[in-house]
């Protein structure tokens, strides 16, 4: 690495904690420098930190893995903000325009009102989107437009007030890292995976994770509704455990043999786990389908609540680690009666690491890089240069300045004899040495 500086992000997932470091060029295109992931264990549940000690230890280990790849130290990171309590609320504010022309100051006043708004028992984490109206007419770019009144309709992402507490305890208290900022996960996944045309036409964006499934509904280029459903891929795994498998074996069965739709394969196969009996594929996929039916019913209900059912021209777009379940896109197409596309990070934002770009479990982590700004490389402390006065004080013959214990010595262990010109510059001993013709010099040589 010839250049210095990079951005680093940590995505706190229920199944895996992922870390990515990258560097942006002048056009905002990102080059991936390092990436890694580590099993979350039971430290994170439904997107929220549950075990502070374990999560902190996992993050510390992950940072060390990234630093080994970077060959540089990481001083701070951007951290994902997620959890089942996150959702959108609407906030509307109206402002009179005395001058008759909307100014930047008017727009800023509206935005500050939205940022200060705190719903009951919730915390306002981010402004996701906004629509402006001037004299009841929609106006995407209000500054400079004439009118007597401007109204702003904000979509705010809110959640439990204590979402950040455990993150801070596990990262800043258990590691040497500083948190540069928090980034709302569902927003950045959509930013890096969706096309502007899909947002304009209308789409349902589904981030299918291990602990939660996040649904974001877009229409007219604006986020209309976002909700986190407390079911994910890990629920499928736990259901498979009911067939008398450990959680680890159940996860492997889901990945290798699980399908969202039944296939025409034979009903029995020899288990790859020697200590386990044969497993009925039909029964395995039946268990998966039952849980998927429940998750899909929740998805459809939220689409109905958004009020945009039948208006989503771009259909359903899916990403996230659990979206890799075989035939999931076919299953959702059949159940929701809409086209389904699998989404990854767009090539326009990342110029390398194609394997990472095509891994849907890293969509959110890569999206976080788009919104990271600060240099996360740990700054090396600058060496303190010795002042000229300090050098003079040590070399002078002054009684108070001379320290016989710290004088320089040669490689043989003897003190280094100073040139006569230096010994004559001042001090009582310098004058005596000059008067007695080098008597003190010979004594120095004998030490």
N, C-alpha and C positions, 0 to 999 in steps of 0.2 A: 504494500500500500504506500504509494508515494504521496497521496494527498492526506490531509489531516481532517478530522472531524467526521461525524456520522450521526444519524438518528437511530435510536433504539426503542423498541416497543415490546411490551409484555402483554400477552392475551391470556387472561385467567379463565380457562375453560374448565367445565365440569370434569371432563375426561383427561384432557391434556393441557398443560401450561406451555404456551408457545412463545418463543422469542425470536425477533428478527432485527437485524441491523442493516441499514442501507444508507446510501448517499444520493442526494438529488443534484441534478445538473441545473444549468441556468433556465431550462425549459420546464423544470419540475418533474422530469422523468427520473425514475428511481433505479439505481443499481443495487442489487442485493449483495451485501458483503458477507453476511453470516446468518444462519438460521438454525434453530434447534427446538426440540420439544422434550418434555418430561412428563411422566405420568402424574396426574394430580392426586392419585390415591383417593382418600376420602376427605381431603382437605377443602374441597369446593363442592358445594351442592346447589344445583339449579342456578349456577352462575354466581353464587355468593360464597365468600370465604367462610368456612365452617370451623376449621382447625387452624388457628393462627400460627402455632409453632410449626406444624408440618408444612403449611403453605409458604411460610418464610424460608424454611430450609430448602424447599423445592425451588423457589425463586433464586435463592443464593447459588444453588448448584447449576441452575440454568444459565445464570449470568457468567459463571466461571467457564461453562462450555462455550458461550459466545465469545468471551474474552480470549480463550485459547485459539479460536478461529481467526479473530480479528488481530491478535497479537497487540492488543491495546486494552486499556482499562476503561470500563464504563462507569461514569459518575452519576448519571441520572437516567430515568426511563419514563416513557409514556405508558400508562396503564389503562387497560380496557375497563369500562364501567358497564356492567350488565346485571342481570338478576330478574326474577319473575315479577317483581313489583313495578318495573319500568313500563310506562305507557304514555300516550299523548293526551293532552288536554288542550282545550281552546281558550285563548285569551284575546279579547277584542278591546281596542282602545280607539277613541275618536278625539280629534284635535281640530280646533278652529284655525283657519289660516287667515290672519288679519291682513297680511300683505297681498293676498290674492294669488300668490305664487308659492308652491311648496318648495321649501329649502331643505338642505342637508340637515340643518339643525332640527327641523320639524321631525324628520325621519328618525334622527338620533333620540329625540325626546320620547317618541313612541317606543323605540327599542328599549330604552332604559326602564320605561314603565313595565315592559314585559319581563325584563331581567329581574326586577324587584318583586314581581308577583310571586307570592308563596301560597299555594293551595293548602287547605286544611289537612293536617297530618301527613303532608307530603313535602318534598323538597324539589325546587325547580332546578334541574340540572343543565338543560340546554334549550336554546331556541332551535327547533328543527327546520321550520319553514315559516314563511309569512306571505300574505296576500294583501295588497293595498287597493283601496277604493277611494276615488276622488269624486265627491258629490254623487255617491252611490254607483259610480261606474268603475269597473275593474281597470287598474293601471299598474302594469308590472314595474315600470320605472317612473316613480312619482316626482322625483326631483326636477324642478323647472316647469312642471305642469301647472296651469292656472286652475283655480278652484277656491271654494270658500271653506271646504271641510275635507279632511283626510281621515280615513279609517283604516286600521291595520288589524288583520286577523292572524294571530300568531298560533302556531302549533308548538307547544312546549312539551319536552320530555321530562316527566316527573317520576318520582319513586320514593321509597322509604328514606327518611332523613338520615338513617345510620348506614347507608350503603357503603360510604367511604371509610367508616371507622375501622373496620377489620382489615381493609386493604392497607391503610396507613400503619396499623399495628404490625402487620405481617411483613411489610416491605421496609418501611423506614426504621422501624424498631428492631427488626431481626436481620437487616442487612445494612451495608454502608451506603445504600443507594438513596438518592433523592428522587422524588416524583416530580417530573417536569410538568405534567398535566394529566387529567383524566379525559378519556375519549369514549364517547357513547358508541358501543359496538355496533348495534343495528344500523346506525346512520352511515358508518364508514363502509360496512359491507355493501350496502346499496350503492354508495358513491363509486366504488371500484368495480362493481359487477354489472350494474344496470346501464343501459343506453338512455340517452335523453329522449329518444323516440318512444321507448317503452314507458318512461315516466309520463310523457305527454299523452299517449294513447290510453294509458291506464293499465296497471299490472298489480298483481299480488306477489310480493317478494317474500320468500320463505327461507329463513335461516334455520335449518334443521340441525340442532346441536345435540350433545349427549344428554344434557340435563333439561334443556328448554327448547322450545320452538318459537321463534319470533316471526310474527306476521306484520309486514308493512304494506299498506295499500297506497298506491300513487295514482293520481289522476290530474291531468292538466299541468304536469310538471311539478306538482306539489304533493308532499306527504300528507295524506288525509287521515290516516289512522295507523297507530303502531301499538301492538299488544304482545306480551310475552305469555305463551301458553306453557304451563308447568309440566310438560311431558316432552321426552326426547328419546334418542337412541338408547339411552341407558335403561329406559323402561322396557324396551323390547328385550334387552339382555336379561333383566330380572325376571321377566315372564318366562323366558326359556329355562331359567334356573328351576322352575317348577317341574321341569321334565327330569329332575334329579341330576343336575349338573352344577358344578361350581361356577361362580360368576366368570372366572377367567375362561373356562371351557365354553361356557354359554356365549361369551363374546366371540370366541374363535368360530364357533358353529354359525353364528349370525353372519360373520364376515365371509366365511368360505361357502356356506350352503344356503343361507337365508335368502328368500326372495319375497318381494311384495306381492307378486302374483304367482300362483301355482304353475309349475311346469309339467311336462309330460314324462319326467324321469320316473324310474321305478320307485316304489314306495319305501324300499329298504336299502341301506348302504352300510358298509362296514365302517364303524366309527374310527377316526384317526387317533383316538385316545384309547390305548390298549386296555386301560382299566375300566372303561365305560362299555355298557352294552350297546347293541345296534340301536340306531335312532330312526324313527319313522319320519321321513322328509315331509310327508303330507301333514303330520301332526306338528312338526316344527314350524312350517310355514303358516299353518292355521293359527298358531299362537301369535306369530308376528302379525298376521292380518287382523286379528281381533284388536290388538293394541293400535294398529294403524287406523282402523275404523274409528276408534275413539278420538285419536288425534285429528283425523280428517274432519270429523263432525264438528270439533271445536274450531278448526280453520274456517269451515263453511259458515258457521255461526258468526264469526268475527267479520267475515266478508259481508254478510247480510247487515250487521250492525254498522258497518262503514257507510252504507247507503249507496254503494257503487256496484252492487251485484248486477251483472249484465252489461256493465260499461267498461269492463277491463279488456280492451282490445288486444293487448299484448299477452294476455293470459297469466299463467303462473310461472314464476322464475324461482328455482330452488338452488340452494347452496348449503354449505355446512358439512361437517364430518359425517353425520348420519344420512345425508342425502346420497351417499355412495351405496346404499342398500340396492341390490339388484332389482331392476324392473320398477323402481319407485316412481319414475316419471310416467310409465305406462299405467300404473295403479292410480296415480292422481288424475291423469287424463280421463280415465274411466269414471272415477268417483265424482270429480268436480265438473266434468263436461266442459273443459277448457284446455287449450294447448299448454304444454308444459315444456320449459327449457331449463337445462342444467347450466348454472352460471359459475364462472371463474373470474379471477382478476383479469381485467382487460390489458391487452398488450401495449396499448397507448401509454400506460402508466409505468410498466415494468419492462426494462430492456434486456433482462437476463433471467436465469433461473426458471426456465420453462416448466420444469418438474414441480416447482413450488407454486407457480401460477395455476397449474392444472390440478392442484390439490385443494378441493373445496374446504377442507378443514383449516386451511391457512387464509381463506378469503378475508376474514375479519382482521387478522394480524397485518396482512398486506395493506388493507384499507386504512389502518391506523397510520401507516407511513405517510399517506397523503396529507394528513392533518398535523403531523409532527413538524415542528419548526426549529426548535433549539438544538444546538450542538450538544450531544450527550457524552462526548468523550471526556474522560476525567483529565482535568488540567494538571500538568506537572508543576509542582512548586518551583518558582524561580530561585536559583541559587543566590544567596545574599553575598554581594561583592564586598570585600574588605575595603574600608575607606583608607584614604591616604594618611589620615591622622593616625589610624590604628597601626599602619605599617611603620610610620615614623616613631611612634611611641615604643614599639617593640625593639626597634633597631637603635634607639638612642641610649646613651649611657646614664640616663637619669636614674637616680636611686629608686624613685617611685615607679618608673616605667619599666625597669628591667626585672625580668622574672627568670632566675637562674634555672628553674625546673623545666621551663618550656622553650629554652633556646634551641635552635636547630642543631642537629648533629649530623655528622657524615655517616656513610654506610658502615664505617668501622665502629660507630658508637661514640666517636669523639665529637666534641662541639666544633662547629664550623667556625673557623677564624675569620673575622670580618676584615675587609681591607683597611689599611692604616688610615686612608682618607675618611672612612666612616667612623673609625675610633676617635678621630680628632675633632669630631663635629660638636661635641659638647659633653657636659657632665663631669663630675669630680673624678671618676675613674679614668676617663679619657685624658684628662689633663695630667694625672699622675703617671699614666702609661707613657705619655709623651715625654715627661720629665725624666723618667728612669730608663729610657732607651729600650723599651720592649720587654721589661722584666715580667710584666703581667702576661705577655704573649707566651713565654716559655712555660709559665705555670698552667696556662690553658692547655698547652700541648700535653702536659703530663696527666691531665684528668682522665 
